[in-house]
Structure formats: structure tokens, C-alpha cells
């Protein structure tokens, strides 16, 4: 199924729309700009408010910069309310893990007759080889 080219919508945004089930202007109009924007955020993408304006412009058949300031303010206020309802923690950067530490356990019954064991990669020089 081919995807209809939408006004104001570039390739990356169009891919987000396709991945969230919007493939035509009719489907965008049926869904609405704000619900589509929220759907894209819910899917884990990180759209800017410009996408919200672009979706509204596509529906109204105008350039996204022609959306009146009053309508933009309405869209922003509504988007903030809807985004606040989304589950927390999605897409947030997790704090860095703490430092890694190594613990060496010593047995009360160490056997001094056992040679030291080396774990990991063999040292080719110690094994009689030569270093390149």
C-alpha cells in the first residue's frame, strides 16, 4: 500500500505516521492533529511541537507557519494535558550505573601447594611464544 504525500510532513515524520497507523490525509483528519501527535509520542518517538503544527496545517491545507498564534496556544495547552497522562519513564534517560567493583574471596583453608591459577587470556610470551 503506498502512502499519500501529506503537506508539511517530511520523510521522518511520515515514517512515524505510518508506524502509528496513519497513511492518508483522510486518516489524519479522522484521527485529528492532537490525538495523532500524542499517538506518536506514545509510540516512543520524540516529536517537536512543530510536528503538531504541521499535522494541523496538513488537515487545514495550509503551511504550518500559518497556524494562528491563538490556535497554536490551544494546541500546546491541550498537548501538555494529554502528554501528562502518558505513562512516566518512557523515553527517559536512565541514570548511569555505579562503579563496578571486584570482590576477592579467600578461603580459610587455602592450599599453598596449588600453583597460582590464571584465568582469562593466555599470555603468549609466558607460554613460550613470542610477541609480534
C-alpha positions in Angstrom: 0.0 0.0 0.0 1.5 3.3 -1.0 1.4 6.2 1.4 -0.1 9.5 0.4 2.2 12.6 0.5 0.9 15.0 3.2 1.5 18.7 3.2 4.1 19.9 5.8 5.2 16.3 6.5 8.7 15.2 5.8 10.0 11.7 5.4 10.9 11.1 9.1 7.5 12.4 10.3 5.8 10.4 7.6 7.5 7.2 8.8 6.3 7.9 12.3 2.7 8.4 11.0 2.9 5.1 9.0 4.2 3.3 12.1 1.3 4.6 14.1 -1.3 3.7 11.5 -1.8 7.0 9.7 -1.3 6.6 5.9 -3.5 9.3 4.3 -4.9 12.7 4.8 -8.4 11.2 5.4 -7.0 9.0 8.2 -5.2 12.1 9.7 -8.4 14.1 9.5 -10.4 11.3 11.1 -7.8 11.0 13.9 -7.1 14.7 14.4 -3.8 16.5 14.8 -3.6 16.4 18.6 -4.5 12.7 19.0 -2.1 11.8 16.2 0.7 13.8 17.9 0.0 12.0 21.2 -0.1 8.6 19.5 3.4 9.3 18.0 4.7 10.3 21.5 3.1 7.2 23.0 4.9 5.0 20.4 8.2 6.3 21.8 9.1 8.8 19.2 10.2 12.3 20.2 8.2 14.8 18.0 8.6 18.5 18.5 5.7 20.9 18.6 6.4 21.8 15.0 5.0 18.4 14.1 1.8 19.2 15.9 1.6 22.4 13.9 2.5 20.5 10.7 -0.3 18.0 11.3 -2.8 20.8 12.0 -1.6 22.5 8.8 -2.0 19.3 6.8 -5.6 19.0 8.0 -6.3 22.7 7.2 -4.4 22.6 3.9 -2.0 25.4 4.9 1.6 25.9 5.7 2.3 25.0 9.4 3.7 28.5 10.0 0.2 30.0 9.0 -1.4 28.4 12.0 -2.7 31.4 14.1 -0.9 32.0 17.4 -4.2 31.5 19.3 -4.7 28.1 17.8 -1.0 27.2 18.5 -1.6 28.1 22.1 -4.7 25.9 22.2 -2.8 23.0 20.7 0.1 23.4 23.2 -2.2 23.6 26.2 -4.1 20.5 25.1 -0.9 18.7 24.2 0.6 19.3 27.7 -2.6 17.9 29.3 -2.5 14.8 27.1 1.2 14.2 27.4 0.9 14.4 31.2 -1.4 11.4 31.0 1.2 9.3 29.3 3.0 6.6 31.5 6.1 8.0 33.1 9.5 6.7 32.4 9.1 6.1 28.7 12.0 7.6 26.8 13.7 9.0 29.9 17.4 8.6 30.2 18.3 6.2 33.0 20.9 7.3 35.5 24.4 5.9 34.9 25.3 2.8 36.7 27.6 3.0 39.7 31.2 1.9 39.6 32.0 -1.8 39.1 33.8 -3.4 42.0 35.5 -6.8 42.2 35.4 -8.8 45.4 38.0 -11.5 46.1 37.0 -14.3 48.4 39.7 -16.1 50.4 39.1 -19.5 51.8 40.1 -20.3 55.4 41.7 -23.4 54.0 44.0 -22.0 51.3 46.1 -24.7 49.7 49.6 -23.3 49.3 50.6 -26.3 47.3 48.4 -25.3 44.4 50.1 -23.1 41.8 48.6 -19.8 41.1 45.8 -20.1 38.5 45.5 -17.5 35.8 42.1 -17.0 34.3 41.4 -15.2 31.1 43.5 -14.9 28.0 46.8 -16.8 27.9 50.0 -14.7 27.8 51.7 -15.9 24.6 55.1 -14.8 25.9 54.7 -16.7 29.2 53.5 -19.8 27.2 56.8 -19.9 25.3 55.5 -17.9 22.3 56.8 -14.6 21.1 55.3 -11.2 21.0 54.6 -9.8 17.5 
